[in-house]
Amino acid sequence: MLVHSPCERDVPGWKSEIDIWANCVNILLGLLEETLNNENSPQYRQRKRSNSDRKVYNASHSYQIGSGVSTPKRKRSFSDEARERKMQKISLSLANDIARSLSVADGLSDSKVAKRRTSTMVDDTEMFVDDDTNTKDSTSSDTLKKSSFIHPRNHLGLVHQAEAPAPPVMRSITELLSTQSLLVHSDTMQMEHWMMSQALSRGMTLPQFEMELRLKEQQLQAALLGLSQSHDLRDGRGKEYAHMKTHLEAISMVIKWIEHDHQWPIEQLFSGWKYFKSHVEKVASYVNMVEDMSHLTTTPFERSDDLLTDIRRLQIQLDEKTRFYDDHLVQGGLQWKAMGFPAQEELIASVKGYFHSLCIGLVSELHLAYATVNSQRETSGERSTEAEYDKTMEAILEGLEFIGSSMAFTGLGSSKLITGCMAVGTAYGTYVASKLEALIEDQHPLLNIQRGMTMAVDQGAKSRKPARVDIEFMRQIENMTRILAAIQLMQEIQHSSTDYFSNEEQLMEFFDRDKVSTVEGLSSAIIDVAIRAASIIEIHQSGRNNNQRPINIMIRPAHGLVYMEESLFRYTSKVIELSGREARDGSRIQTGAIRASGRRVANIR
């Protein structure tokens, strides 16, 4: 959602983002309404002849059951999807706001806060200084500037945390040790049989094994007790975590000795272990996560000579870390604080900086890759570069989705990064528009034959296999919609930032002429795509491509038109969400969805 600047109307001759998006949305909605009300469409004429029946369909969204015809599956309306997306955004925003409000960073002075804000702006600015910036350079310098990317999410004065007498997880372990016996088994005979078999397999006598087992029991209880007392250390957070890790390793070694040949797990041998298992597993999960974060931030990402392959590897890494870390990064270690563990603010800042540096390097490489391949196409004019051009566009698509997912994972927004992604998205929009234009040109020979005209067709066009226009149309529109969805996700992360809502941040973004010009270029590409999409739909509505054979006998030609219209609906709906005009223009897209629903019924019947 775009935030209105209070001084917007005071700048003469200034065209704001709000004006640009308003113009773009109005053009798209006009095209959509004109496409639906096209009088050349046979569905329009049928709707005109049976106006009364169509009103019933439009009012109730129901489907009549004809004899021998099964009821089609009802699809969710655009209004339902928009409402659900809005509720999910509100829920996520509230959860993160509460988490940030409760997370009061310890030991961060105001000077450090100001320094981090300044360094973040400098790092974003450096993104456009050198076109040769690559991901390897950015990752190798992570350790030098990894702590400078974090905007503090502290709401000092709103919530003051009192010192708890003892963290809940650790305190519960202490209480259990005082009331429960660890190595207790309900079946004495089974226990004796296990001890005899273990003594034999270890080459020990039974008394020796019993003595060693009691020693291990004492070591395990001491490690559990030490784990519960780690929070009482007053000699620094590093020592606190080190003690937790040491006691956890001791527990792991004792359990490994007891289980030995893994004939029986420890919880089956000793029923008392179930009282401690969940607590130890929480500590183990915390330690493993901290160790993984430390390894991630100190290990540079290994690059190859293929940008698309690297992006896919980055996405795999991000997916793995998202499943492992969950929302600990966004919430700043709040869950760890609640369990009495060190919150690891500096380490979390390093992980955020790691992914932020990857995004900065990636968007620079995408700019450079597009400029290179586009220059080669214009210079050589050979079709041999088309494959490389398509591959670069695929890298842009997957790269922007990675950047959006990375920003959502870390909760770290960047206005400069979004501007760079918008510029790359504009290039992709130009690519999609050219692909749709090629689809229109592929249908010209068909149109000329119907008009009794002749047209010369090059040998390459004759030899290549004719493509399904509707399938290619939906693929291109869907890809462009994915580009817009990635940019929208970046904007949501940026606007959910607490610092963004300060007057200074709003004014800086408002007077960013580079961003305004970039938004204008993106909106132009969006309109170009929509115009060509509407032209293709108009050709299908007029019935001038009836010679295209369906995929199978069960699919009618009109079905492709319905699916193309729905793709254009989703595309326009995503543009409205990206522009932040859902409240103003959402009703118009919903009305169009109702009309399309009525057309879908007519086509199926």
N, C-alpha and C positions, 0 to 999 in steps of 0.2 A: 504494500500500500504506500503510495506516494504521500509525503507529508507536505501540507501547504505551508509555504513560507509567508510570514506576515508582511514582508516587504515586496512581495511579488508584483503587485500592481503599481508600485512606486517607481519601477524601472522602465523608462520609456523605450519602446521599440524592442523590448526583450521578449523572446519567445521561450516560455518555460517548458519543462517536461510535461506538466499537466496539459498545456495547450497542444503539445505534439501528440500525446496519447489520446486526447479527446478527438482530435481530427482523424487519427488512425482508426479508432474504434467506430466512429461515425461512418467512415468510408466502408469498413468491413461489414457493419450491420446493414448499410444500404445495399451492398452487393448481395448479401445473404437474403434480404427480403426480396430483392429483384429476382434472384434466382428461384426462390420459392413461388413467386407470383408470375413466372414466365408463362405467357399465354400460348406459346408454341409447345408447351409440354402436354403430352396426351393425358397425363394425370391431372393437369389443371382443367382440361376440358371435361374430363370425367367428373371432377369435383364440382364443376359448374353445373353439369346436368343433374347431379344428385345432391343438391345443396342441402336439402333437409336431412338426408342421411349423414352427410359429412358433419353437420352440426352435432348430431348425436355422438359421433365418434370423438370429435374434438372436445366435447364437454365431459365425457365420462372416461375417456382413454380405454374403453373396453373393446373387446373383439367378439364379433358374432361368429357362432359356430355353424358352418354350413355342413350339409350332408356329405360325408366322405372326406371332409377336410378337418385336419387336427388343429386344435387351437395353438397359435404360435406362442412362443415363450415371451412373456412381457419383459421388456427391457427397462432398466431404471431411467427415470426422467433426468434431464439436465439439472432441474431444480433440486432434486434429491441429492445428486452428486455434489452440487455446489454447497448445499446446506451441510452435508457431512464433512466436506473439506474445511468449511469455515469452523465447524465445531472442533475438529481435530486441531486446527491451528490455535484456537483459543485455549483448548485444554493443554497443549504443549507449551504455549507461551506462559500460562499461569503456573504450570509446574516448574518451569525453569526460573521464573521470577521468584517463586517461593524459595527454590533452592539457593539462588543467588542471595536472597535476603537473609537466609539463615547462615550462609557461609561468610563468616567474618575472618578475614585473613589475619594471621598473627605475624607481627614483626615487620609489616610493610609500612614504611614511612611515606609521608606525602611527597618527598623528593623522589623516591623510587617510583611512585605512581606517575609523577609528571615525566620522569625519564622514560618510562615504558611507553607512555602515550606518544612522546616525541619520536622515539625510535620506530614505532609502528608506522607513523606517517612517512618517515624517511625511507623505510624499507619498501613501502608501497610505491613511493616516487621513483625509487631506483629501478623499478620493473621496466620502465620505458626508456631508460637511459641508453642501454646497450642492447642492440638487436641480437647479439651473439650470446646472450645469456642462456645458459643451459641448466638442466636440472642437476647435473653432476656438480657444477660450481656452487649451486645453491645449497645442495645437501652437504657438501664438504665444509661449508661455513656455518652449519647449524649450531655447532658447539659454541661459536663466538657470539651469535646473536639470538640464540634460541629462547632466552628469557625476556626478550624485548618485544614480543608480539602480543602480550597479554594485556587486555584492558581489565582492570580490577572491577569486580562485580559487587563491591561492598556497599551496603546501605547502612553506614554508621549512624547510630542514633535510633534506627528503627527496631533492631533486635540486639539485645546485649546478652551474651551467653554467660551464665554463671558457671564457675568451676564445679564439675560434678565430683562427688567424693570418690567414685570409682566407675570406670566405663562399664556398661552393662554386660558385654560379652565376656570380658576378663573377670568381672566380679562373679558371674554365674559359674565359671570354672572353679573359682576358689570355693564357692559354696558347695558345689558338687563333690569336690575332693574331701570336704569336711563331713559329708553325710553319706557318700557312696564308697564302696570298695571296688577297686578296678578289676582285679583278676579274680572274679567270682564266676563259677559255672554251676548251673542248676543240676546237671547230670554228673554225679561224682564218678561213676563207672566210665563214662565216655571220656572224662577228663583224665583219668588214670591211664586209659588205653592210649590216648593221644600222647601223654608224657612218656610212656614206655616206647612208643614208636619213634618219637623224636629223639630220645636218648640213644636208641639204637642207630638211627640214621646219622647222628652227629658223632658217634664213637665215644659216647659218654655213659657212665653208669647212671642209674636212676637218681641216687642221692646227689650226684654232681649236677645233673640237669635241674633237679628241684632247687638246688642252691643258686645256680645261675639264673633260673627263672625268677626267683625272688629278688635277685639283684637287679634284673631288668625291670621288675615291677617298681622297685624303688627309684630307678633312673627315670622311668616313665612318669611316675608321680612327681618327681622333682622337676622334670622338664615342664609338665603341665602347670605346676605351681609357679615356676619361673616365668612361664608365658603369661600367667594371670597377673604377675607383678611387674611386667615390663612398663606399664603406664606410670609406675611410681618413680621411675628414674628421672633425675633432675639435671642430668649432664648433657642435654642436647637431644634433638630429634634423631640425629644420625645414630647415636648410641641406642636409643629406644628401638629403632627398627632393627639394628644389628642384633640386639638381644632377642627380639622376636624371631628373627631368622635362625639364630643359633639354637634356641629351644625347639623350634619347629624341626630343624634338622635332627636334633637328638631324638625327638619323638618318632620321626620317620625311620631312623636307624633301629630303634628298639622294636618298632612294629615289624620292620623287615626281618629282624632276628627271630621274633616270635613266630611269624608266618612261615619262615624258612622255605619249605618246599611247596607252599601255597596249597597244602592239602585242605586246610580250613582257614577261612579269613578270621581276623581277630575278633570281629563282632559275633561270629558263631562260636568261637572258643570261650570268650569271656563276655557274658551278658552285660556286665557293668560298663563296657566300653560305649554302649549306645548313648549313655548320658553325656559323653564328652565328644563324640564323633562330629556332631554338627558344628560345635564351636571350633574344633581344630580345623575342620574343612574351611570355615570362613577365614581363619588366619592363613591357611595354606593358599586359598584363592587370592587373598590380598598380597601375600609375599610373591606369588607367581606373577601377578599382574605388575607389581612394582619392578620385579626383575625383567620382565618382558619390555616394559617401558624404557628401562635403562638401556637395555640392549638395542632397542629401536633407535633411540636418539644418538647412540654412539656408533651406529653402523650405517655408513652411506649407502644409498640405493644404487645398485649396480646397473649401469646403463648398457644398452646395446646400440647397434646402428639402425634400428627400426623403431621409429617413434610410436607407431600404432601398437606394436608388441609391448613396448615399455608402458604405455598407458593401460593396457589390459593387465599387465603385471601389477601396476600400481592399484588398479581397482580391486584385484584379488587381495592384495595386502590390506587395503582399506576395509574390505568386507570382513576379513579375518579379525582385524583389530576392533571393528564395530561390534562384532559378536562377542569378543573377549572383554573389551573395556565397557561395553554397554554405554550408559550415560554418565560415567564418572568424570569425563573431561568437561562436559557441558556444566555439570553441577559442581565442579571444582573440588571433588573429593568429599562432598558432604556426607555421603553414606559411610565413608571410612571414619569421619569424625564422629558420627552417631554411634559407631561400634567401638569407639575408643582407640582407633588406630591413628597413626600420624597421617595427616591429610595429604602430604607430599605435594604442596602447591608448586614448588620449583620444578619438580619432575613433570607435573601436569603441564606447566608452562612450556617445558622443553618439548613435550609431545605435540602440543599445539603449534609451536614454532616449526617443528619438523614438517608437519603437513602443510603449514602455511608457506614455507619456503618451496616445497614441491609445487604448490599451485602457482606461485609467482614464476618459477622457472618454466613451468609447463605452458602457461599462457604466452610467455615470450617466445617459446619454441613454436607454438602454433602460429603465431604471427609470422615468424620467419619462414616456416614451412609453406604457408599459404603464399607469401610474397614470392618465394623461390619458384614454386610450381606454376603459379600464375604468369610469372615472367617468361618461363620456358614455353608455355602454351602460346603466348602472344608473339614470341620471337620466332619459334620454329613453325608453329601452325600445324604440326604433325599430330595425327591421332594416336601415335604411340605414347604420348604423354597423358592421354585421357585416363589410363589405368592408374597412373601415379596421382593424377588429380583426384580421382574418385577415392583413392586410398587416403589422401590428405584430408578430404572432407569427412571421411569416416573417423579419422583421428580427431578432427575438430568436434564431431558429435560426441564421441566417447570421452574426449578430454574435458569438455564442458560439464558432462554429467559427473565425471570424477571430481571436478572442482566443486560443484554444487554439493555432492555427497560429503566431500571433505569438510566444507564449511559447516554443514549441518552436524557432522560428527564432532567437530571441535567447538562449535558455537562462536567462532571467531570470524567476524565480518570485515570486509575491506571494500571501501568505495572505489579505489583505484583498480582493484582486481576485478570488480564487477564491470567497470568501464572497459577494461581490456577484453573481458569475455563478451561484452556486447558487440565490440568491434569484430571479433572473430565470428560471432553469431550472424552479423550482417553479411559477412562473406559467405557463410553457409546458406543464408536466405537467397543470395544471388545465385548460388549453385542450384538450389531447388527450383527457383523460377526458370532457370535455363532448362532444367529437366522437364518441367511442365510445358514449356514452350516447344520442346522437341516432340512431346506427345501430341500437341496441337498440330504441328507440321506433319506428323506421321498420318494424321487423318485427312489431310488435304487431298491426296490422290483419290480417296473414297468420295469426297465431296464433289470433286471435279468429274468423276465418272458418272455420278448421279445427275449432274447437270449437263451431261453430254459433251463434256470438254475433254481434251487430251492434255496430258502433262508429262514432261520428261522426268524420269526418276533415275537417280544414279544407281550404278550396279551394286554398290554396297547396300543401299536400302532394299534392293530387290532380293539380294541373297540372304540377308539376315532374317531370322525367324520373327514374325510379328509378335509383339508383346501384348499382353492383356493390359489395356489402357486403365481399367478400373483398379487392377491390382497395383500397377506401378504408381498410379495416382495416389492411392491410399498409403503406399509405402513412403512416398516423398512427403506427403502432408503429415504423416505420423512422425517422421524424422524431424521435420521443422517444429512440430508441436513439442517434441522432446527437448529441442534446443531452448524453446521458450520456457518450458517447465524448469530446466536447469537454472536459467537466469532468474526466474521467479523465486526459486528456492534460495538463491544467493541474496536476493533483495530482502526476503523475509528474515534471514539470519542477520543481515545488516540492520534492518529496521527494528528488530527485537533487542538490539544492543541498547543498554541503558545510556551510554554516552551519546547515541545518535539523537536522542530526544532533547539534548541541550541546544540552546539557541546557536551556539558557536558551530556545532556540527551541521545544523540545518543550513546556516548561511554559507558555510564552506561548500556544501554540496550544491546549493542553489546557484552560486556564482561560478561553478565549475563549467566553463564554456566548452571544454573538451568533452565532458560527459553529455552536455546538452546536444552538441553536434553528433555525438555517437548515437544517442537515443534517436535523433532525427534520421540518421542513416538506417538504423535498425527498423524503425517504423516504415520507412520507404520500402525496404526489402520485404517486410511483412505484407504491405499492400500489393507489391508486385506479385507475390506468391498467390494472394487471394484473387487478384484479377485473372490470372491464368487458370486458377482452379475453377473459377466461375465460368470461364469460357469453355473448359472441357465439359463441365456439367451441362452447359447450354447445348453443346453438340449432342450429347447423349439424350437430353430431353427432346430435341427435335427429331430424334429417330433416324439421324443420318448415318448412323454406324451400325445398322441392323445386320450387316453382313458378318459381324464378328460372331464366331461360334462360341457357345457357352462351354464351361468346363465339362459339364455332364448334362444329361437330359433332365435331371432333377432341378436344375437351376435355371430360372428364367432370366432373359436379358435385363429386365427391369430391376432385378436384385442388385446388380452392379451399380446402378444409378442411386439406389437407396443407400448403399454403403458409402459411396462417394459423398453424398450429401451429409451423412453422419460424420464423416471425417472432417468436412468443412465446418460443421457445427462445433466439433471438439476444438478445432483450430481457433475459431473465432472466440469460443468460450475461454480458451487459455490466454488469448490476447487481452480479453477483458480483465482476467485475473491479474495478469502482469501489469496492466495499466492502473490497477487499483480502482476501477470504475464499476465494480460489481453492484454497488448500491444504486448507482444511477442507471446503468444500462443492462443490469441483469434481467429485468423483466422482458426486455426485447428479445434476448436470446432464448428465454424460456418460452415466449410466444412462438418463436420459430420452431422450437423443439416440438410443441404441440402440433403444429402444422405438419411437420415431418412425420410425426406419429400417425396422423391421418393418412398421409400418402403411403406410408409403409403398409397400412391395412389394405388400401386400394390395390397396391401392387401384389400383395400376397393372395388376395381374392381373385 
